[in-house]
Amino acid sequence: MDTNFKIQSMIDLLVPSRGRPARLLEMLFSARNTAANPDNLHAIIFLDEDDRYNYDYLFVLKNTTVIIGKQDILSKCWNECFKIGNGVIVMHCADDIIFESKNWDETVEKYFKYQPISLLYGIDGHQDKNCPTHSFTLRKAGEITGCYLPPYFTADWNDVWLQEVYTKLDRIHYDPSIIIRHLHVNVDEKYDDATYQLAAQRRQAASLVFAEKKHEIDEWVEKLKPFK
């Protein structure tokens, strides 16, 4: 794959995925079918090279890029997706969500037209207002901080990191008209699978890393503060 190839798009959906071809496909269909302008979406999917499933049918969106690499720290996988895209807006996307609100992409684009460096999120049916589990922000923010996410977390904590940064900046916005359902095992045990079990094994270590690295949140805030 030519990793220098860039697709022009408005919103990049950054999606690390493992062992979930059916759920990943469902997410992509829901993004396409609820978007006002699906051709302005770019799905950038990171798959582990040891994943035994066949993902050849994933090209649901007109603009799709698949990266295949060794299993790595989860936040690094999101960062690899970030490097490939060049959409003005980027989404902290996942393979266990469903887009439900119609024209969600227009709502997101309209928001960022007037609120440049900030973070936007909506209802997920799991954390809702408490945590921006699958948020939107600007590519420019990742370019300023040097990476989209801190490259430390094998599971969880990326969303908390972003929440801390943008809360300190006073540039975080919850919009309940955006409904992107997080079909997490904590919502319903029927969603339990090997990928969630792997995350559970990694969770405690990731929380310790967050405690160790959280002082860097203030560094991100200082870098982003001048950019309105």
N, C-alpha and C positions, 0 to 999 in steps of 0.2 A: 504494500500500500504506500502511496506517495503521501506522506504526512504533511507535505507542504501545500497540498491541495486545499483550497478554502472555498466554501460555498457562501455566497452572499445571502444573508438572512436577517430577519429582524429579531427573532427570539431563538436562542440556542437552548435545547433541552439536553442537559448533561446527565447521562444515565449509566453509572456502573451497574452491571447485572451479573448474577451468577445463578445458574441452575433453575431459571424461571422462564423458559421460552414462551409458555402460554400466557403468563401474567404480563410479561414484557410486551407481547403482541397486543394484549387487551389494552394496556396503557397507551400504546401508540395509536390504536384505532380510536380510543376515546379522545385523545388530543386532537386528532385530525377531524373527527366528526363533530366536535363542539366548537372548533375554532372558526372565526369569521373568515380568516385568511390562512388556510392551512399551508399554502405554498410559501408563506413567510416563516415557517417553522423549520428548524434544522435539528434533527435528532442525532446526537453524537453518543454512541453506545460503546462502553468499554466491557469486553468479555474476557474472562480468564482463559488462557490457552489450554488449560486442562479440563475445561467444561465439556462434558460429554455430549451435549445436545447440539442439534443442527439448527443454526439460526439463519439459514439462507433466505427464509421467507420474511425477514423482518423489515423489508424496505416498503413500509406502509406509507410513509411520508415521501413526498417528492425529493426532499433533501435529507439524506441519511448517510452518516459515516459510521463504520464499525471499526473499532480498534481492538486488536487481539494482543494481549500481553500476559506476562506472568502474574500470578496472584500476588497482590501487593497491598500495602496500607490503603484503606478505602479512600481516604481524603486525597491521596496521590492519584488514584484513578479518576476522581472528579477533576483534578488539576490537569491530567492528560487530556481529558475531554475538552476542557477550557482552552487548551493550547491549539486544538484543531479548529475550533469555530472562530467566527468573527462577527456574530450577531451583536447588535447594539445592547440587547438585553440577554441575560443568562438566567437559567432556572436551575436550582438545586433539585434536580429531578430524580426519580427512582422507578424501580420496576414493580412496586407494590402500591401504586396509586391509580386513581381513575379520575379523569377530568369530567365534571358534571355540569358546570355552569356554561350556558351558551355564550359564545362570543367572548370568552375569557381573555383571549389574546388582545382584543380591542380595549378591554378594561385596563390591562397591563400597560399597553402602549400609551394610552391616554394619560395614565398616571405619570409615567416617566417623561412624558413631554413637558410636564410642569415641575417635576421633582427629580432632578438629575441624580445626584449621588445619595441614594437612600435604599431602603429595603421594603418590599411589599409582600404580604402574604394574606391568605384567606382561611376559610373553614377547611379543616381536614377530617373532622369527625373523630379525632383522637385527642390531639392536644388543643385544637382550635386556637383561641386567642393566647393561650399560655406559652406557646412556642412556635416559631416559624419553621416548621419541619421541612417545607418544600417552598422556598421563597424565590423571589425574583429580585435581581439587582442589575446594575449596569456593568458591562464588560470593563468600562473605564476604571471601576473600583478595583478590580483584580489587577489591572495593569499598574495602578498606583501602589498597591500593597506588595506587588511582586508575585502574587499567586492568588488563585481564586479562593482556596481554603488553606488553612494551616496544615502542612503535610505530616501530621502527627497521629491521626486517629484511625485505628483499625476498625472501630465501630462507634456509632453515635457521636455526640459532642460537636460535630461540625455546625449543626443548626444552633446550638447554644452559643457557640463562639460568635456566629454572625449576629445573633440576638444581642449579645453583650456589646459588640462593637457599635451597632446602629442605635441601640438604646442610649449609649453614652453620647452618641452624636446627636441624639434627639431627631433621628431621621428614620424611624421605623413606623410602618403604617399597616394596620389590619383592616382588610376590606372583606366583610362577610358576604358580599355579592360574588366573590370568587370562591367556588366550591370545588376543591380537588381532594377527593376522598382518599385517606390513607388506610388501606386495608391491611392493617398491622395485626400480628398475632395477639396483641393486647386488646384489640377490639373484638376479635373472634378467634377462638382456638383452631378453627378449621383452616386458618391461613398458616398454621405452623408448618415449617419445612426445614430442610437442612441449612438453608441460608440464614434463617432466623436463629437456629441453634448455634451456628458458627458465631454470629454476632453476640449472642449471649455469653459465649465462652470468652470473647474478647472485651466485654463491656467493662469489667472491673479494671483491667489494665488501662483501658482508654480513659477512664475517669481519673486515674492517677496521673496520666500524662497531661490531662487538662489542668489539674491542680498545679502541676509543675510548670506548665507553659503559659498559664493565663495572664501572667504579667505582660506578655507580648500583645495582649488586646489593646492596652493603652498605646502601644507603638502604632498599631493599625489606626487607632482613632486619631492620633496626631498626624499621620500621613493623609488621612481622608478629610480632616477638618477644614483645610483651606478650600476644598473643592465643593462649591455650592451647586 
